Each structure stands twice: as structure tokens, then as C-alpha cells.
Amino acid sequence: MARILLLTDFSSGYSRSLLKGIVRYSNEFGPWVFYKMPLYYKMLYGEKGVMEWVVKWRIDAIIAQLEDIDVGQLRKLNIPIIVQNYHDRTDDVSNLTGDYFNTGVMAADFFLMRGYRNFAFYGFSDTIWSRERGQGFKSKVEEAGFSVCFFEEDKQQKELWVYNPLELGEWLKSLPKPVALFACDDSFALQISETCNLCNIQIPDEVTVLGVDNDQLICNISNPPLSSIVLDVENGGYRAAQMLHKLINKEIAEPTDIVINPIRIEYRKSTEKYAVLDKNINTVFKYIEDNYMHPISVNDLIKQLPLSRRVLERKFKQETGISIYQYIQQYRIKRFANLLVTTDKPLAEIALMAGFDDYKNVFRIFRKYMSVSPIYYRKQYQPAKVKEEK
């Protein structure tokens, strides 16, 4: 029976999802015994204090969320250690990390598809997960020919999670509108929402806001509720526990990083606006959104507008950078991917629900945009709760 020390904080939705995955693995292949040590204990007594309790409790492995970690001290224990990233990834131990860069890319893609031309990022420069999300966001936006306005807190100047709404409000007021704002996580997105309400800045009309983690509580106490990028956190916790078990049993010798990927976007009211000024193109967006599950042709769209086919296709390409056909395909694939991981319905039924009438063809299109098959995507990212309902 393995004894696991949890030197971490489980107050956030992210951390609790992580723990769910760890406990799920323990229930399947354990049982394990968990010892939870509050983060303040390490802050008060340092690695030496932690090490004393590791010996007393006869700990077999450690899962730690540490800002400043003396890995050399902890490695003297000669037991497996998994470290949740904070400032940077840590050498010589297993990192519980994320594809932070491509999380930022996903946010940028989302906003670009909705016609935005003004972009902003709000984050925390002292953390790798915020820093790399901002870098991915900036990279994709600049690739499309635009720029990003940054507002990043610095822990050397401010305490974490404490912010100045007056300073933040002045920055928000200065941004060109409408602006697509990506926050490094849901807590920072909530700060944006609170500040906008204080400054009478309208969400999503003037500022559309997207966070990360899909923390249900945080997203829904916001006014309006926050859209958020969903991460594969619970499965990440499961994989971390699986690797830890192999290290404990000496089935593997070298530490391996566990990377948690972004999966999809949970849509709420903070991003329900399109930024295209052309009313005709906005009509096209709305029509596709309302009718994507049915056959849609360019002729169907022309019937809604006082434009010729040639003019519509030219205007749409100018606003989005892609053709109407490509936009409809991408929109349907995103809906299809969402249904894959949130329902247990057969793939053929999901394809019809997402507007694809050719079940075989959807596999080819899905692989084109998502780089994996629908079957692999569902197996990889479907939450345990949905799997258990099957």
C-alpha cells in the first residue's frame, strides 16, 4: 500500500479535478494512503520540515505544488517526486505541466474566427503557465497580422491574486474596442469581469472575455458568466498517478513529464458577441450558428442578404481569412469534438447532430483539423464521469 504526500492546494477547481484523477487511479490499482500537508507548512519550516514528516509518515512518493523548491534537498529522500509547475519546469523530477502555449493558440483561433481585430492578454508574468499562454496567444495573433496589448502582474511588485481595479480599469478603458481579451485563468478573467462592472465597460459588447480551467464556480459567479478553455485535468491526474506507481515499483527509472492538454471551449455569455462591423457578415455568422446542424449552402446565405454571391464570398474572406465553406467545416468540427467528450452518443449520431451527412467523410475532416481520429479523441479526452455512464 503506497503512502503519498500531497503538498499542494486543492481549493481551486483545477486542483480538485487533478485530485479526482489521482484518486480514481488509486481506487483502481491501490488503494493508496494519502497524507495532505498544507502549503504553509513548507513556507514555515522549509524542505527540512517536510522531510522530517516524510520520514515519520514513511512516505513513498510526493506530489508537490511549490513556488520555490530545493529539489536537491527533497531528492535526498530517494523517493519519486512530481512537481506542479509554478515559476518554471524543474529539472531532474517529473513535472506535472501543461501545453500552455497551445492553450493560448486555441484562444487566439477562437477570437479570430469571431472576427476580432483587437486583442489583449491579462496574466501573471511570474508563472510559466501564464507566461506561455500569453506567448502562444501573441504568436497566433501576430501570425494573423495583428498585435496584442499586454497587462501582466508581477509578483515582485504585488501579492498573488491581489489586484488594483483602478489601474486595471484604466488599462481596460484604453483598449481599442471591441477587444478580445484572453485571461491566463478563470480567476484573472473574473478580475476583468469585476473591473468592467465597476467601470461600466460592457461585456461582451466592448470586451469579450475568455479564461482557462472552466472552474464552474468562478465562471458562474461572474456577471456575465465566463467562457473558458477546458483542460484535460482529471485524466492528467490519472496519468500522473499511473507514472508515480511505476516509479514506486521501479518499473521505470527516469522521471517523465505529464502534459495536460487544452480540449475545447465551454461557451458562456462573456464571448457570445461577434466583432465584425459588417452587418451582413454578422448575419452569416448568426445563420451558421443557428443552422449548422442542417445542410447549408452559399445560396442559403445569399437568400438572407442583399448581396451577390461574389460580393459575399469576397467580404467574408476579407473578414475571416478563410472561405465560407472552410468556416462552416471548422465550426461543425468544433461542435462535433465537443459532443464527442460531453456525451456517450454513437459517432454516427454525433456526426448528424453536428451537421455532417456523410459519416465516413467526417473522419477525414476531423483528422485534418484535429490531427487525430474521432475515436482516439474521445478515448483520450472524455471525462471519467461520461465514460462511466455508458
Secondary structure, 3 states (H helix, E strand, C coil): CCEEEEECCCCCHHHHHHHHHHHHHHHHHCCCEEEECCHHHHHHHHHHHHHHHHHHHCCCEEEEECCCCCHHHHHCCCCCEEEECCCCCCCCCEEEEECHHHHHHHHHHHHHHCCCCCEEEEEECCCHHHHHHHHHHHHHHHHCCCCEEEEEECCCCCCCCCCCHHHHHHHHHHCCCCEEEEECCHHHHHHHHHHHHHCCCCCCCCEEEEEECCCHHHHHHCCCCCEEEEECHHHHHHHHHHHHHHHHCCCCCCCCCEEECEEEEECCHHHCCCCCCCHHHHHHHHHHHHHCCCCCCHHHHHCCCCCCHHHHHHHHHHHHCCCHHHHHHHHHHHHHHHHHHHCCCCHHHHHHHCCCCCHHHHHHHHHHHHCCCHHHHHHHHCCHHHHHHC
